[in-house]
Amino acid sequence: MYFQHIYEKGLAQASYLIGCQATGEAVVIDPRRDIDVYLEEAEKNNLKITHITETHIHADFLSGARELAAATGARVYLSDEGGEDWQYGFEHQGVRDGDSFMVGNLRMDVMHTPGHTPEHISFVLTDTPASEQPVMIFTGDFVFVGDVGRPDLLEKAAGIKGTREKGARDMFASLKKFKALPDHVQVWPGHGAGSACGKALGAVPSSTVGYEKAANWALQIEDEIAFVSELLAGQPEPPRYFAMMKKLNRIGPAVLGGLPHPARLTLKQFSEAVADGVRIIDTRDKLSFAGGHFPESINIQDNTAFTTWAGWVLDYETPFMLVATDARIEELTKALLRIGLDNLVGYVTEMDRIGDAGHAMRVMDQITVEELRMNRDDYHVLDIRGYSEHEIARIPESQNIHAGYLRERIDDIPTEKPVVVHCVSGDRSSIATSILLSLGRLDVRNLTCGFNGWKQAQYPIDHGATEEREGALAA
């Protein structure tokens, strides 16, 4: 048996290429949209991709199942579980709980594991020439290392009311199936640490059923009511683009037929694009951006969080361009394609040339924790971290609005004082400050070193739920 774990750090997303070396057949589980990695690995190992599967209709990335099927002619095996509202809208071989299919001498048994989503399935792999005992389970967003999939995304991200508690109860029932598997079975999940599909995912790529039974918090709770309460508590805010992913993955993403190559824009083309209202995403590091950037541009640094924040900031109708280097544009394009952001019109590389051509540049004002502490009454402090982070510890009398919600909540930010924006260390606050600047709030400053700097300086910190949050929960 050939096995390859393929991991994309930007989305903390895992997919798998498994092959029968005796027959040369292979299956890909949960492929991402840029499929070259699967084609190259299969070719290097004398394998032909004959089967493609998915564990569920994904919310956090755009599926590559149709793309890979078009390139290879492989058959796509997808869940027919979950009821009428959760059926895929493109050609596939439907599978249900208890079904199985062979990939050469490898048997894939289907287990319906709802909870994260109603249609979710897992695949139990048996290498039949070696043993009739299962060797691996591919759990998608069902069981992670140290955590389980969140059941609230359908309600929070897709707006489907009344699904949170039912999903949590379904998860409780599905975990009983998981516990019944032999302890030796290897667990290969769909995500690792950093994914928004759970709240406490481990960084280790795999585990075993036995270890998860011993160490995973979700498998320690025997009371269903207590389990539901704990599972729903403290889940992070789902990125804005999740709702679109659900829609596109259900009906079937458009087949690209290859990786597009965005154009490097001339100064004239850049000026025309600005005049046409094309949005600008500046991928430089936060210090370079602060030192001088094009007005109304938004800073999303070229790092592992780029894809997720692009999904928070950009929409699926408005064209946009990047400030990026020639060396990075291909990888950035792939990162955007993975969540369906296909309306990239091009990129520019040198902000100095744009400034020299007569375009005005803007700086982002900074403030240190010492300056803020000395002049605390002169500023309104805006904490743009997630609510659970703010609840655990925060600068006293700070306002909490997640960076991803600033556009719709800008009128909630007081205007009487200059605003100091902070996150943990300054990355997310650079995004947030640039959003506020782009919306015309020029009286903003980015807190260098962020909350970490404030805490390390041993300045006052508040803990616990805010009055606003307690009131909302009581209502």
C-alpha positions in Angstrom: 0.0 0.0 0.0 1.2 3.5 -0.9 0.1 6.4 1.5 0.7 10.1 1.2 -0.5 12.8 3.7 -0.8 16.1 1.8 -1.0 19.1 4.0 -1.8 22.8 3.1 -0.7 25.0 5.9 -2.7 28.1 4.9 -6.0 26.3 5.6 -4.5 23.7 7.9 -6.2 21.2 5.5 -5.2 17.6 5.0 -5.9 15.5 1.9 -4.7 12.0 1.2 -3.4 9.9 -1.7 -3.7 6.2 -1.1 -2.7 3.6 -3.7 -2.7 -0.2 -4.2 0.8 -0.8 -5.6 -0.2 -4.3 -6.8 -2.8 -2.9 -9.3 -1.6 0.7 -9.7 -5.0 2.2 -8.6 -5.3 5.1 -6.2 -7.8 7.2 -4.4 -7.7 10.8 -3.3 -9.6 11.9 -0.2 -10.8 15.5 0.2 -8.7 17.0 -2.6 -8.1 20.8 -2.8 -8.7 22.8 -5.9 -5.1 23.1 -7.1 -4.7 19.5 -8.1 -1.1 19.4 -9.4 0.2 17.9 -6.2 -2.0 14.8 -6.6 -1.1 14.3 -10.3 2.6 14.7 -9.6 2.6 12.3 -6.7 0.6 9.7 -8.6 2.9 9.9 -11.6 6.1 9.6 -9.5 4.8 6.5 -7.8 3.4 4.8 -11.0 -0.2 5.2 -9.8 -3.4 6.1 -11.7 -6.0 8.0 -9.7 -9.2 6.0 -10.3 -11.3 7.1 -7.3 -12.0 10.4 -5.6 -13.9 10.8 -2.3 -15.0 13.6 0.0 -16.0 13.3 3.7 -18.6 16.1 3.4 -19.6 19.3 1.8 -16.8 21.5 2.9 -17.1 25.0 4.3 -13.5 26.1 4.6 -12.1 25.4 1.2 -13.2 24.8 -2.4 -13.3 21.2 -3.3 -11.0 19.8 -6.1 -13.1 16.7 -6.7 -14.6 17.9 -10.0 -11.3 19.4 -11.1 -9.4 16.1 -10.4 -12.1 14.0 -12.0 -12.0 16.1 -15.2 -8.2 15.7 -15.3 -8.1 11.9 -14.6 -11.4 10.4 -15.5 -11.7 9.0 -12.0 -15.1 8.2 -10.5 -16.2 10.5 -7.6 -17.7 8.8 -4.5 -19.8 11.2 -2.4 -22.2 11.0 0.5 -25.9 10.4 -0.2 -26.6 10.7 3.6 -28.2 13.6 5.4 -31.5 14.0 3.7 -32.7 15.9 0.6 -31.2 19.3 1.7 -27.6 17.8 1.7 -27.3 16.1 -1.6 -24.5 17.0 -4.0 -25.7 18.6 -7.3 -23.2 17.1 -9.7 -22.5 13.7 -11.1 -21.1 11.2 -8.6 -21.5 7.7 -7.2 -23.5 8.0 -4.1 -22.5 6.1 -1.0 -24.2 5.4 2.4 -23.4 4.0 5.8 -22.2 0.4 5.4 -21.3 0.7 1.7 -17.8 -0.2 0.6 -15.7 0.0 -2.6 -12.4 -1.4 -3.6 -9.3 0.5 -4.8 -7.3 -2.3 -6.1 -6.9 -4.6 -3.0 -7.7 -1.8 -0.6 -11.3 -1.8 0.9 -12.9 1.5 1.8 -15.8 1.1 4.2 -18.2 4.0 4.5 -19.3 5.1 8.0 -22.0 7.8 8.4 -20.7 10.2 11.0 -23.0 13.2 11.2 -22.5 16.1 13.7 -20.3 18.5 11.9 -22.7 18.3 9.0 -25.7 16.0 8.4 -24.1 14.3 5.4 -20.7 13.7 6.9 -19.1 10.3 6.3 -15.8 8.8 7.3 -13.8 6.1 5.4 -12.4 3.0 7.2 -9.5 1.5 5.2 -8.5 -2.2 5.2 -5.4 -3.4 3.4 -6.9 -6.8 2.5 -3.7 -8.6 1.5 -2.2 -7.8 4.9 -5.1 -8.3 7.2 -8.9 -8.3 7.5 -8.4 -5.8 10.4 -8.9 -2.1 9.5 -5.8 -0.1 9.5 -6.9 3.6 9.1 -9.9 5.8 9.4 -10.1 9.1 7.5 -12.3 11.2 9.6 -12.6 14.5 7.7 -14.1 17.1 10.2 -15.5 14.4 12.5 -12.7 13.5 14.9 -9.5 15.6 15.0 -6.4 15.0 17.0 -7.6 16.2 20.5 -10.9 17.7 19.3 -14.0 17.0 17.3 -15.7 19.0 14.5 -17.8 22.0 15.4 -21.6 21.5 14.8 -22.5 25.2 14.7 -21.1 26.2 11.3 -24.4 25.6 9.5 -26.1 28.1 11.8 -23.3 30.6 12.2 -21.9 30.7 8.7 -24.7 29.4 6.5 -27.6 30.9 8.4 -29.5 27.6 8.8 -31.3 28.1 12.0 -31.8 25.5 14.7 -29.0 23.2 13.6 -26.4 23.8 16.3 -27.9 21.6 19.1 -29.1 18.9 16.7 -25.6 18.7 15.2 -24.1 18.4 18.7 -26.4 15.6 19.6 -25.6 13.9 16.3 -21.9 14.2 17.1 -22.4 12.6 20.5 -24.1 9.6 18.8 -21.4 9.4 16.0 -18.6 9.2 18.6 -20.1 6.0 19.9 -19.4 4.4 16.5 -15.8 5.8 16.7 -15.3 4.3 20.1 -16.3 0.9 18.9 -13.4 0.8 16.4 -10.3 -1.2 17.4 -7.8 0.9 19.4 -5.0 0.3 16.9 -6.7 2.0 14.0 -4.9 5.1 12.8 -6.9 8.4 12.7 -6.2 10.7 9.8 -8.3 13.9 10.1 -9.1 16.6 7.6 -7.6 19.5 9.5 -4.9 20.4 12.0 -4.1 23.2 14.4 -5.2 26.6 13.0 -8.4 25.5 11.3 -11.6 27.2 12.2 -13.5 23.9 12.0 -12.9 23.2 15.7 -11.7 25.0 18.8 -8.7 23.0 20.1 -7.2 21.0 17.2 -3.8 19.4 17.8 -0.7 20.1 15.8 0.2 16.4 15.4 -1.0 15.2 12.0 -2.5 11.8 13.1 -3.4 9.7 16.1 -5.1 6.4 16.9 -8.6 5.5 18.1 -7.1 4.3 21.4 -5.2 7.5 22.0 -8.2 9.7 21.2 -10.4 7.6 23.5 -7.8 8.2 26.3 -6.9 11.9 25.6 -9.5 13.7 23.5 -11.8 15.8 25.7 -14.9 15.0 23.6 -14.6 11.3 24.2 -14.4 11.7 28.0 -17.9 13.1 28.5 -20.6 10.4 28.9 -23.5 12.7 29.5 -25.2 14.0 26.3 -26.4 17.3 27.8 -23.0 18.1 29.3 -21.4 17.2 25.9 -23.6 19.4 23.9 -23.0 22.4 26.2 -19.2 21.9 26.2 -19.0 21.4 22.4 -21.0 24.5 21.6 -19.0 26.7 24.0 -16.1 28.8 22.9 -16.2 28.0 19.2 -14.3 30.7 17.1 -16.0 33.0 14.7 -16.4 31.3 11.3 -14.8 33.2 8.4 -17.2 35.1 6.2 -16.4 33.0 3.1 -17.6 29.7 4.7 -21.2 30.2 3.5 -20.1 30.6 -0.1 -17.9 27.5 0.1 -21.0 25.5 1.3 -23.0 26.7 -1.7 -20.3 26.2 -4.3 -19.2 22.8 -3.0 -22.7 21.5 -3.1 -23.5 22.5 -6.6 -20.0 21.8 -7.9 -17.2 24.3 -8.4 -16.3 25.4 -11.9 -13.6 23.3 -13.5 -10.6 25.5 -14.3 -8.6 23.1 -16.5 -5.3 24.5 -15.2 -3.8 27.2 -13.0 -4.5 30.8 -14.2 -1.6 33.2 -14.4 -2.5 36.8 -13.4 -0.9 39.6 -15.3 1.7 42.0 -13.9 0.1 45.4 -14.3 1.8 48.4 -15.8 1.5 51.7 -14.1 -1.2 52.8 -16.6 -3.1 49.6 -16.0 -2.9 50.0 -12.3 -4.2 53.6 -12.5 -7.1 52.5 -14.7 -7.9 49.6 -12.3 -8.0 52.0 -9.3 -10.3 54.4 -11.3 -12.6 51.4 -12.0 -12.9 50.6 -8.3 -10.7 47.5 -8.2 -9.8 46.6 -4.6 -6.2 46.4 -3.6 -4.8 43.8 -1.3 -1.2 44.6 -0.2 0.6 41.4 0.8 3.8 43.0 2.1 4.8 42.7 5.7 3.1 44.9 8.2 6.1 47.3 8.7 6.5 47.9 5.0 2.8 48.6 4.7 2.8 50.9 7.6 5.7 52.9 6.1 3.8 53.7 3.0 0.8 52.2 1.1 -1.8 53.1 -1.4 -4.8 54.7 0.2 -7.8 52.3 0.5 -5.6 49.2 0.2 -5.8 46.5 2.8 -2.9 44.8 4.3 -3.1 40.9 4.3 0.4 39.7 4.8 1.8 36.9 2.8 1.9 34.3 5.5 0.0 31.1 6.5 -3.1 33.2 7.5 -3.3 34.8 4.1 -6.1 32.6 2.6 -8.4 32.8 5.7 -8.1 36.6 5.9 -8.6 37.0 2.2 -11.9 35.1 2.7 -12.8 37.5 5.5 -12.0 40.7 3.6 -12.9 40.0 -0.1 -16.2 39.1 -1.7 -17.0 37.0 -4.7 -18.2 39.8 -7.0 -15.7 42.7 -6.7 -12.5 42.4 -8.7 -9.2 42.9 -6.8 -5.5 43.1 -7.4 -2.5 42.3 -5.3 0.7 44.1 -4.3 3.1 41.1 -4.4 6.4 39.9 -5.6 6.9 38.0 -8.9 8.3 35.1 -6.9 5.2 34.7 -4.8 2.3 35.4 -7.2 1.8 31.8 -8.2 1.5 30.6 -4.6 -0.8 33.5 -3.7 -3.0 32.7 -6.7 -3.3 29.1 -5.6 -4.2 30.3 -2.1 -7.0 32.4 -3.5 -8.3 29.7 -5.8 -8.5 27.3 -2.8 -11.4 29.4 -1.5 -12.9 30.3 -4.9 -11.6 33.9 -5.1 -11.1 33.8 -8.9 -11.7 37.5 -9.7 -8.0 38.5 -9.4 -7.3 41.0 -12.2 -3.5 41.2 -11.8 -0.7 42.4 -9.5 1.9 45.1 -9.0 5.3 44.7 -7.4 6.8 48.0 -6.4 5.0 50.6 -4.4 7.9 53.1 -4.8 7.3 53.2 -8.5 3.6 53.9 -7.9 4.5 56.7 -5.5 7.0 58.2 -8.0 4.3 58.1 -10.7 2.3 60.6 -8.7 0.0 58.5 -6.6 -0.3 59.7 -3.0 0.9 57.2 -0.3 -0.5 56.9 3.2 1.3 55.8 6.4 -0.2 53.8 9.2 0.3 55.5 12.6 1.7 53.3 15.4 1.6 53.6 19.2 3.5 51.6 21.8 2.0 50.0 24.9 3.9 52.5 27.1 2.5 55.5 25.2 -1.0 54.0 25.5 -0.6 53.3 29.2 0.6 56.9 29.9 -2.2 58.4 27.9 -5.0 55.8 28.4 -7.8 58.3 28.8 -7.0 60.0 25.5 -7.8 56.8 23.4 -10.6 54.4 22.6 -9.1 50.9 22.6 -10.5 48.5 20.0 -9.7 44.8 20.5 -10.2 43.0 17.2 -9.4 39.5 18.4 -12.1 36.8 18.6 -14.7 37.1 21.4 -13.3 34.1 23.4 -9.8 35.7 23.4 -11.3 38.9 24.6 -13.3 37.1 27.3 -10.2 35.3 28.7 -8.1 38.5 29.1 -8.3 42.1 27.8 -7.2 45.7 28.3 -9.6 47.3 30.7 -12.5 49.3 29.1 -11.6 48.0 25.6 -14.3 47.4 22.9 -14.3 44.0 21.2 -15.2 43.7 17.5 -13.7 40.8 15.5 -11.6 42.2 12.6 -13.8 40.3 10.1 -16.9 42.3 11.2 -15.5 45.8 11.1 -17.1 46.8 7.8 -20.7 46.3 9.0 -20.0 47.5 12.6 -17.9 50.6 11.9 -20.7 52.8 13.2 -20.4 51.1 16.6 -16.9 52.5 17.0 -17.0 55.8 19.0 -15.6 58.9 17.2 -14.9 61.1 20.1 -11.4 59.9 20.6 -8.6 58.5 18.4 -8.8 54.7 18.1 -6.0 52.3 19.1 -6.4 48.9 17.4 -4.8 45.8 18.8 -4.7 42.0 18.5 -2.2 39.6 20.1 1.0 40.7 18.5 0.1 43.1 15.6 -0.6 41.0 12.5 -4.4 41.0 12.7 -4.5 44.6 13.9 -2.6 45.6 10.8 -5.4 44.1 8.7 -8.0 45.8 10.9 -6.4 49.2 11.0 -6.0 49.1 7.2 -9.7 48.3 6.9 -10.6 51.3 9.1 -8.3 53.5 7.1 -9.8 52.3 3.8 -13.3 53.2 5.2 -12.2 56.8 6.0 -11.5 56.4 9.7 -8.1 58.2 9.7 -7.9 58.7 13.5 -6.6 55.2 14.1 -3.3 53.8 15.4 -2.0 50.3 15.5 -0.7 49.0 18.8 2.8 47.7 18.3 3.4 44.3 20.2 -0.4 44.1 20.8 -1.9 42.5 23.8 1.2 40.4 24.4 3.2 43.6 24.9 0.6 45.0 27.3 0.6 41.8 29.3 4.4 41.5 29.4 4.6 45.1 30.7 2.4 43.9 33.6 -0.2 46.6 32.9 -3.8 46.1 34.2 -5.9 43.3 32.7 -9.6 42.4 33.0 -10.9 38.8 32.8 -14.3 37.1 32.3 -17.4 37.8 30.3 -18.3 41.4 29.6 -21.6 43.0 30.6 -22.6 43.1 26.9 -22.0 39.4 26.5 -23.8 38.4 29.7 -26.8 40.5 28.6 -26.8 38.8 25.2 -26.7 35.4 26.8 -29.5 36.2 29.2 -31.7 37.4 26.4 
